[in-house]
């Protein structure tokens, strides 16, 4: 970049008088301090007051080391001060200082010896906040490097619109050496260029301070005198820290090739970008409604002013769509988007609503024929075939719909529905390029929509199976009041492994079971169902809990290498006790009626299915009003917290033994089930009934 002195304000010549001071020193906030030979402060500037926090009346006469430097550096500072005063050599460095308010700040010092006319020795200290100094240094270095190496032409003009400096890129653009720019106007440097509009823009920026970005300019320069070029020029007013106007910065980009490419190439690039954007934005989840919304969001406003994503209702239900062109289409709207078109939004089917479209409707024609339907110029007689009702047709007419396009959503050879597009504000009718783009978007989105609907069906199936295998139990059984909750996982592949059970036994006793089959999906749910059935059968035999788990262990070993954890407890109200055995499960919580609560210290045991492991029965007192809380690991395990921390949180929530059990279940699931933990949750709480 060409170098010159600082810009001179218009009407000011060198030597004509003092200029206003620069704001740079104000930015640095340099503090000045003068010390006598003993190190006492004799002069203290206002900037020193601000930097160190001591007013002049407190600082003057004090030893500088105790006011200006952190205590731990006192000895070193005294030595450095003595060296400066003895040798006359200055010193520079940084020390942390403790300000009057107790805060610490890193300060950069410059110290030098002074002599007065009497031969007395003093020390001058200059100090500034180091972070401010470093920031200014970095800003200057960055600006210099960027300007020198930028491929964009950059220049600074003074308030008289004469060049002060230019970089190498602008030299190449103008075909004029940097030194021949300095002190000259744009018209003098570029005589072949029509500069009046550009100079008018420069004056406007100079006067108002409003930047001008992307101003188009064209013409010829000495770099290529026989060819017109086009440039994009941006202008910014320059001011110092005090607000004084220094001039204008100008950036110049040669955009000739882009202009030559023309509107057609630009449109092609824009549409390729839209397809790439669609690939990234559509199908971010396996939620059907959200995937449809993502498709509509991509289409508006880039391709259409109104977009609707409609699916055949049979497809959503997991059935194959009918291909009979004579039948009406039963369609469910999944998403609608519009760009500033409220009347068109009113005319659209609300998301979630099911509507029957007759064979004469264009969307029916689209889904039945599996072919696009396009009406470049919509006429009044076309609107009834587009809209869902005469009232909706009137709304579309008032909205100004003038072009229509519907493309089928086809995945794996099956028509799922249609992408419905309308133009209102965009004056261009849909054309063949739009049709190709819409078909590409529909093809990409249809696969994601199909994945989402099958995922949703699979998840619904797994949840239905899981819920069908879980028990329904009365709120009171034997000597217990019981409540439970089951929360399925967020993903279809992770549904299915957790279960609980409440099994009435003879003589008022009740068995409580909670377990978790390792694995997920329908297979885990089926295994859980078999284990639950086996547990119920074994419980009817009145087996000791440890013996029952041994039988379950052998059964589990035969179930395709399945592994499961399980807690089995038997409550005996007459003896006021519980017998419990653990097969690799998390410990239950025992809450006493006086409010005391603890995790039961049980022998953990090995999970069911390991084989050949003995289990232990533990007996503990369970008085009327006591509670037992059983749960699966999905309630407390997360990726970001330790298990001990989560178990402590669980105990903290169980702080009210009088709270209704259903409320306790809801509180635990609502508070503890972490969104990042994609696992089932089962909670079973039993409270020993008090005697009537």
Beta strands, then each sheet from edge to edge (+ up, - down):
strand 1: 31-35
strand 2: 41-44
strand 3: 91-98
strand 4: 104-115
strand 5: 121-129
strand 6: 153-158
strand 7: 163-166
strand 8: 212-219
strand 9: 229-239
strand 10: 245-254
strand 11: 306-312
strand 12: 329-338
strand 13: 354-357
strand 14: 373-375
strand 15: 403-411
strand 16: 414-423
strand 17: 476-477
strand 18: 480-487
strand 19: 498-504
strand 20: 510-517
strand 21: 564-572
strand 22: 577-583
strand 23: 589-591
strand 24: 597-599
strand 25: 617-621
strand 26: 627-631
strand 27: 681-688
sheet 1: 2+ 1- 5+ 4- 3+
sheet 2: 7+ 6- 10+ 9- 8+
sheet 3: 13+ 12- 11+ 16- 15+ 14-
sheet 4: 17+ 18- 27+ 26- 23+ 24-
sheet 5: 19+ 20- 21+ 22- 25+
end
